Amino acid sequence: MRQISLMTKYRPKKTKTEESIVRAYKQMEESIVRSYFAMEHTVVETYQKIEDKFVDTFLEEVSNEDADAV
């Protein structure tokens, strides 16, 4: 079945309003993404500190020989 498309040669013209809306949207998007990554970094960094403190408090390092004996 063949599709007939008469509008393939046309598209809406870009207006100044459209361009400013797209520009504003991209700025918002970039700001949100930067904020998300900053929050993610903070959470991961905090978790790493908690994990390190747990390991230092409750675990001790063992040599390979001691690990094989367990």
C-alpha positions in Angstrom: 0.0 0.0 0.0 1.5 3.3 -1.0 1.2 6.3 1.3 0.5 9.6 -0.3 2.1 12.6 1.4 1.6 15.9 -0.1 3.2 17.8 2.8 6.7 16.4 2.6 8.0 19.4 0.9 6.7 21.9 3.5 7.3 22.6 7.2 6.2 25.5 9.5 8.3 28.6 9.3 10.4 29.4 12.3 9.3 32.6 14.0 11.2 34.8 16.5 8.8 33.7 19.2 9.4 30.1 18.5 13.1 30.6 18.6 13.0 32.4 21.9 10.8 29.7 23.4 13.1 27.0 22.3 16.1 28.9 23.6 14.4 29.5 27.0 13.5 25.8 27.1 17.0 24.7 26.4 18.4 27.0 29.1 15.9 25.6 31.6 16.8 22.1 30.6 20.5 22.7 31.0 19.9 24.3 34.4 17.8 21.3 35.6 20.3 18.8 34.3 23.2 20.6 36.0 21.2 20.7 39.3 20.4 17.0 39.0 24.0 16.0 38.5 25.1 18.3 41.4 22.5 16.6 43.7 23.5 13.2 42.5 27.2 14.0 43.1 26.4 15.2 46.7 24.4 12.0 47.5 27.1 9.7 46.1 29.8 11.6 48.0 27.8 11.5 51.2 27.2 7.8 50.8 30.9 7.2 50.2 31.8 9.0 53.4 29.3 6.9 55.4 30.6 3.7 53.8 34.2 4.6 54.5 33.3 5.4 58.2 31.5 2.1 58.5 34.5 0.2 57.1 36.9 2.0 59.3 34.8 1.4 62.4 33.7 -2.2 62.0 36.0 -3.9 59.6 39.7 -4.6 59.5 41.9 -5.4 56.5 43.2 -8.9 56.2 46.1 -10.3 54.2 45.7 -12.8 51.5 46.9 -15.6 53.7 44.3 -14.8 56.4 41.6 -14.5 53.8 42.3 -18.0 52.5 42.1 -19.4 56.0 38.5 -18.0 56.4 
